[in-house]
Structure formats: C-alpha cells, structure tokens
Amino acid sequence: ARCSVLYVEQRGQNGSGGEYMSFGLTERLDCKDWVKWAAQRFGYDIPLYLAGVSMGAATVLMASDLDFCRTINGIIADCGFTSPKAICSYVSNNNLHIPYMLHGAAIDAVTKRKINMKLGDFSAPDALRKTDIPVLFIHGSDDKFVPVEMTYENYKACASEKRLVIVPGADHTMSFYVDPDVCKKALSDFWKDFD
C-alpha cells in the first residue's frame, strides 16, 4: 500500500514560522490548516490521519475535539503528554530537580504575555473527552521524559474508539525501535479498521 505523508514542523521549530512554541496550545489549531491543505491536495476521499510523537502527539491529541468535518479517520499518538503544565512540572521536578512551584507562576506569566494562554488552560484529556475520532495510543513503559501514566490518563479520558500499546522496556520515543513488530501490527490493524 502507498501513502503520502505531510511532515510538519510545529511553530518556532527549525524552518517553521513563529517565534514561540506553546507545547501544543496554539499548534493544535494549526492542525485544521494542515488537514485542509492535505485534503485539498490529495482529495477528500482518501483516509487522513493525524500522527505525532511527544509534543507532536500532545498536539494532535489536543486537536482531537476540533471539527474536521469528518476528514480525519484517526489519530496516532506516540508518548504524548497530558498538558503543557503537567509536562513542564514533571520535567522540572523529576529531570531538572528544580521544584516547579518555584518558577511555575513566572512561566505562566511569560506564556500568558506571549501567546495569551497559560500552560494549564487546555489539555489532551479536555479534548479527548469530546472526541469522536478513533485514537491509537503508543508509549514505552520506561519513558523517563513523558511518564507512561500520562498516556494512561489520556486513554482513560478518550470518549471515542481507542487502542493502547505499551512497549515494555522502551524509553521516550523508542517504542518503534524496541518492538517494531508490535507497533507495525498495531498500526496496520488500526488502519485496516478505520480506513
């Protein structure tokens, strides 16, 4: 089978426009433009999927409640976090060993000034509770950057048809490398069921 892939760099990343990345808060709205462009270019009758890894996964999950006029067949999210605030807090407390409460208010003030939102203003579970788009969640059990518990929380909140693949021993973004057969089968089954 053949497919086309639209690879997008989110705001403030590499060659993309924008000065700031917002961990999915504003990028989630860009998903509608990406989908519209792909549908116009490739046709409205082909299956379209949103997919992302890490912040990309959080972005497409946070976009899951948007009205895509039935053009999206599914979402694939590999190690997506629950919210910008939750991941900033987790990384600060656990990876940087700096209590988030010491600088969380300052981060929120800067975020509010730059993008007119606070880090806790929206989350993947907020969107997933309202979605009707099927979602495939993938996460490594040994992820030290985005804890697997965040995918469990996203999965639990998801109101639509959903699948969950936890890859034992996989660290952040490494599920496909650790167990490509399980991940390929999950993707193949997902596409077969929702194309």
Steps between C-alpha positions, in 0.01 A plus 500: 500500500614852425444814699595865507642666808480868587787555744444819697740694718302667775515870581839634602675180388773479235365644172149570628371849561419645838725607780357283776398141543212452737517125567187447289278778636505707180637230271185292553310756296757473218387139454184624326710685242723198444197273451331746265818528291544121482135438412506764224826365362433125521121491495227476759437133425835368627550407863680765703666445837661738745813356660762630735778406737550667840396867461360412157289229663375742764417749223289258297331372816414857602358551148277193525193703599518737202248478217687339212175445304553122508827521303709331770483120529716476809774633724826324585675632810838367611601607853278807517479699821175610664555876513775759464478577871522133599806430285680819607432414863613138455822590317583777746439286809635165379758567229636843594441455877368856529163522675248626246322705766810726516464621143161378375330837553775678307471253211123552492544880498741484204276252315194719557687805368641321192207281386211627714461163672630337815658153490203350683229658283446189288596134503480182295241348739283814453489432126486121522188508717320662202650315204339251267824433307657156561836519679798265515714569807858369507747545785814340638477364854842642592450854370699734727391823329123459455379250760285217365236598758422802281397271215288298742329826603446601136369153414258502794363842397450402134129477410550346155617157385851452626794264505794487740847358437754508783846384393692342790851639545460790255620845603373830357420480126660154478196269474543438127869423547449267795210300354436587134287190441247587772483864389465413130222252576317755716524757219396252232198386703405861576514601133313186394221569747460873435590560133 
